[in-house]
Amino acid sequence: MTSFQQRLHGVMPALLTPLTSAFDVDAPAMRRLVRRVVDAGCHGVVVMGTTGEFASIDDDQRALATRTAADEANGAVPVITACGQPNVRRVHEQAAQAADQGADGLLVNPPFYFPMSNDEVVRYFAGVVDASPVPVLLYNIPGMTKVSVNAATLVRLRDVGVQGTKDSSGDAQNLLAYLHAMRGDAFRVIVGGDGQLVHALLSGACGTTGPAPNVAPQLVTAIYEAWRAGDLAGAAEAQNRQNDFLRALTGGSPFVQATAKGVLSWVGVMEPWVAPPKTTLDDAAIERVYAAVREYLPEHAPAAG
């Protein structure tokens, strides 16, 4: 197992990208967000992924997002930068840039738009691994890329140097197939999202990365820590509370980035702006979603004792 793989475990939030009203990265807000999740006990962060609106953020802002997150984390937890474009050269350039800005690893989705054969997926990732100064993880998110990486292909990706995967297929059978294929291997399998985290951990997943911990990180770390302690009843109870929170958070808008940013604007972490063409919630909508999730926020947790 590589040193990078050893650090991949637990709750690794897929960070929002805080933006100014001009839709540039808000570096002070990014620092506050990283500090929020690290102080809550999260075990890593992912920047510029789906939650981070990578497809809508200007290229010249990517470096600032990674550098700010890496500076604030200061080595305490791994910082993973997501890369993924249809253009191969751009992805190789993004990999080099991420490494220069302090990223510990990359989360790379297959190129989207054109269909990809399994052989093409393997050749593509072999090229990324060769070009990247830092370790590479597969981001399997077929709902967005329309490219689904099966377990047999995952084994081939391991053999060309990919060190793990985030499975955001939303398909429990696919996750189980990944875990079966990699059982006893150093290859890391991370589940996308935390709505079924207990089941994923019990089946062999090493952790989770999703949007919810931006808002209420302590809910997800409670699941992981209870599971790690062998307290399955406590883990199940924490999972149920997390799922109640997820229902409340996603009730405000189908675009979770907008609801999460809206809530965090109320507690002073960031402004509510999401990048065009998506729509920022108005004040009334933000107030409604904040009211729905207020009881779950760490700012309003009961005092100890």
N, C-alpha and C positions, 0 to 999 in steps of 0.2 A: 504494500500500500504506500502510495506517495504521501509526502507531507501535506500536500493540498487535500488529498482525499481524507486524511485523518481529521482535517478541520471541518469537513462537510458533515454536519449533523444538526439536528434540532430545528429550531425555528429561525428561518432566514427570510425576513420580509422582502417581498417584491416592492421596492420603494416607489412611492409616488415621486413625480418630479415637480417640486414647487416652482411656480412661475410668477413673474411679475405681470402687471397689466399689459406690458409690451410683449409677453410670451417668451421672455428670456428666462433662463434658470435663475432662481432666487437663491444665491449661495448661502446667505445667513439662515434662511428657512430650511435649506437642505441640511445644514449643520444641526439645527434644532431637531429635525426629524430623525437623523441618524442617532443623535444623543438620546432621543426619546426611546427608540427601540433597543439600543444597546444597554441603556440603564435599566430597562425592563427585563433584561436577561436573555435577549435574543442572541443567536449564535452566529450570525452573518447577515449580510445585506446584498441585495441584487439591485443594480441601477440600470436604467435605460431599457427595461423590459416592457412587456405589455402594459402592466400597471403604470410604468413610467412614461407611457405615451410615445415610445421611441419613434413610431412612424410619423408623428406629427411635430416632433421637436427638430428645430434647425440643426444641421450637422455641426455648425460651429459652437453649439451649446453642449455637445456630448462630452467634450474634454472637461469642461467646467463641472459638470455633474459628477463625473468619476473622480476628479481630483478633489473636489470638496468632500465627497463621501469618504474617500481614502484618508484624507487629512484628519477628518473628525474621528473616524474609527481608530486611526493611529495604531494599527496592527492588532487591536484587541480582538477583532473578528475579521474573517475574510470578506473582502469586497469583490463581488462578481459583476462584471459588466456584460450586458446582453448585446449581441451583435446579430444582425440579420437583414440582409438585403438581397434582391435578385442578382445584383452585380457582384461577381466574385472579387474583383480588385478592391471595391469599396469595403467589403468585409475584411479582407486582409489588412487594409489601411486602418480600419476601425480596431482591429486586434492589436496592431502595433501602437496605436494611439492610447488604447485602454491600458496597455502595459506601461507606457511612458507616464501615464497619469496615476499610477499606483494600484491598478487592479490586480488582484491575486489570481483571477481566473476569468474565463469567458463562458457565457451561456449563448449558444449559437443555434438558431432555428434553421431548418433547410430553406433554401431559396423558394420564395413563393411566386405565384403567377403561373409559370409553366409547370405541367406535371413532371414528376421526377421518378425515374426507375430506381430500384434498390441499388443497382450498380452505380448509378449517377450520384445517389446520396452518399455512398461510401467513398467514391472518388472525391466528391466535394469536401467531405470532412477530413479526408487524408490531407488534402491541400491546406485546409485551415489549420490543422494540427502542425503541419510543417511550417506554415507561415507565422504562427502565433508564438510570441515569447513566453506566454503563460498557458497553464492547462486549459483544456477545452471540455465543455459539457454540451451534450445534445439538449436542445429545447424542443421536445416533441409536443406540438400544439396544432394538430391537423385541422381543428376548427377554423384556424386563421390561415395556415399555410396551404391547406388542401394536400399536404404531403404527410402520410402516416407511416411512421417507422415501426416495423414489426419487430418481434423479439429476435428473430433470426438475423435481421439486419443489425440490430443492436449489438449482437455478438461480434459481427464484422467491424462495427465502429470501434468497439473496444480494441480489436486487434490492430487497428490503424492508429491507436493512441488516444481516443476519446476516453476520458476518465470517469464519466458519470452522465446522468440524464435527469432532467426535470420532466416528468410525464404530466402534461396538462391535457391529455386526451379526454379526461373525464370518464374513461371507460375502465371500470374495475377489473374486467377480464384482461385488458391490455396491461394494466399495472401488475397484476398477478403473473402474467406471462413474462414480463420484464424481470420480476423478482425471482421467478423460477429459473430463468436463463442465467442469472447472475448469482445464484445461491452459492455461497462459499468463495465468491470472488471479491476482490477489492473494489470493483466497479460500484459506484454510488448511485442509488436510485432514490430520487427525491420526488415527492408527490406535489403536484401543482394545486394549491389551495388547501384548506384545512377542515372542510365540512365532514370528512371521513378520516380524520387524522389517526384516531385510535386504531381503526381497522388497518390502515396502511402500515402503521408502526408494528402492529402485531404480525403482519404478513412479511415484514422484513425491510420496509422502507427506512431510510436513515433520517428523514426529516421532511420538512415542508417549506415551500416558498409560495406566498400568495399576498393579496392586498390587505386583508383584514388587520394584520398586526400593526399597520401604520396607525390605526385608530385606537385599537385596544390590545396592545401587545401582550399584556398580562394574561389575557384569556387563553391564548394559544400556548404560551410558555407553561401555563398551569397544566394543560393536557400532557405536554411532553414530559414535564418533571414528574407528574404522577405516574405516568407509564414507566419512566426510567427507574422510579423507586419501587416498581412492582405493585403499585396501588391501582389495580384495574378498576375498582369501583370508583375511586376518586377521578381517574382518567375519564371514565364514562360520564360522570357527573359534570366534569369540566367541559367535555365535548358537547353535552346537551346545552350547557350555558352558551358556549361558543356558537352553536347553531341557532339559538334564539337571537343572539346578537347579529348574526349574518342575515337573518330574515328582516330584522329591524333596519339594518344598514342598507340593504338592497331594495327596500320598499320605496325609497325616495326617488330613484332613477335607475334605469337599466344599465347606465354607465357608472360603474362603481367608483371610478376616479372622481367623478363630479360630486357624488355624495360624500366620499371620504374627505376630499379637499374642503367641501363645505363644512363638515363637522370640525375639521382641524382648524378652519378659519375662526370658529367660535372659541376655541381654546388657545388661540394665539400662536399656533405653530407655523401657519402659512396662509397666504391669500387663497381664495377659492378658484382661481382661474384654471381652466383646462384649455388645451391648445385647440385652435380651429382645425377641422370643421366641427368638432364636438361643441356642446353648449354648456356653459357654466350655469350652475343653478342660480336662480334669483334668490333674493333675501328671504322671501316667504317660504320657498322650498327648503332652503337651508335651515330655517328655524324649525320646520316640521321634522326634518330628519334628525336634527340635533335633539329635539325633544324625544324622539323615538329611541335614540341610542344613549341618552345621557346617563342612565343608570349603569351602563357597561363601561364607561370611560374611567381610566385610572385617576383622572382628576376628581372623580366623585366616588371613589371606592371608600367603604367605611374605614374609619381610623382603626389601626391595630390596637388590641388591648381590651 
